[in-house]
């Protein structure tokens, strides 16, 4: 089996690229990462040579090309079942999938108003009532998952899984913009930020010299 290649965008900005990075790295799956820089005139052409969808991330493995973050992680869960990318317990797995899907399609105000920008903060920033309503829902989801299935580890379902990977960029936004959250959520954030997978990504993100003006929504 060949080593998979994960094509990503700029680590500082690309929240969707961070998610499969976290899932693969935390599962101990060996993979190569290839960065295609945002803002370059050749970006769209370079990405479309790999996937006609024209977006990162993309996983290339054994002749297959998988695009969309959640599809990539589902593929990884099927290909490396022993890595337990989803919880083993059926009820926990159902909740984990539901939360991952909710994140995939929801929390739009938080994602739009507070873009991922790892080098910007942490700095206090006034957020809207709409953002705080989404943060409240997110914290409620975290509490329910941890109370129901969180024994055995500091993550939502005890051990790190795809759901944690999906929420990692949102946690980074809470940190970057100093969004007020509960002590329980802070402890969860600390657990995610303390992983080698996140530290590696952030260290490389902070070393990137490139500025993409349209992604610097907040000056």
ABEGO torsion letter per residue (X at the ends): XBBBBBBBBBAAABAAAAAAAAAAAAAGBBBBBBBBBBGBAAAAAAAAAABAAGBOBBBBBGGBBBBEAAAAAAAAAAABAAAGABBABAAAAAAAAAAAAAAAABGAAAAAABBBBAAAOBBBBBBBAAAAAAAAAAAAAAAAAAAAAABGEABAAGBBBAAAAAAAAAAAAAAAAGBBBBAAAAAAAAAAAABAAAAAAAAAAAABABBBAAABABX
